[in-house]
Amino acid sequence: MSSRPAAGSATAGQRVGQWVDDSATGTWKVVEAGNGHVKLQSAKNKDLYPTGASTDAPLTLRPATSDGSQDWKLVP
């Protein structure tokens, strides 16, 4: 499963789509965020992270924030 910006671009505000893919543009770096959470850093643009503005909102790429909207909990 891969998640990456639509059309392969990595720009702030770009919506994130999800599908099966083996492309390098669909890769993320897992970065510790504290309290058992991580942030997913775009491999294509290291300044951007998938961000959920609110519950059920589409994901968009945004610069790093500290408001929790980019924090993820990985569950095995």
C-alpha positions, -999 to 999 in steps of 0.1 A, spaced: 0 0 0 13 34 -9 2 69 -1 16 98 -20 6 132 -34 -17 131 -65 2 133 -98 35 125 -80 41 161 -69 50 171 -34 39 206 -27 22 222 3 -16 219 2 -15 189 -22 -41 162 -13 -28 127 -6 -41 96 -23 -37 60 -14 -32 29 -37 -9 0 -43 24 12 -58 61 5 -57 72 40 -67 99 58 -46 76 89 -46 52 70 -24 76 64 4 77 81 38 103 85 66 90 76 100 100 104 125 95 101 163 70 126 175 69 117 212 42 100 234 42 69 212 34 89 181 53 94 148 52 118 119 54 106 83 79 128 64 76 129 26 106 112 10 101 135 -20 100 168 -1 114 165 34 97 197 45 62 182 41 41 158 63 5 144 57 -18 165 78 -54 159 89 -71 192 95 -100 176 113 -118 142 117 -126 127 83 -110 155 64 -88 146 34 -51 145 41 -30 172 26 7 179 27 18 207 50 50 220 66 57 206 101 33 217 129 32 210 166 -6 210 169 -10 171 167 -26 172 132 4 153 118 9 128 146 2 91 139 1 61 161 13 29 143 -7 -1 154 7 -36 145 
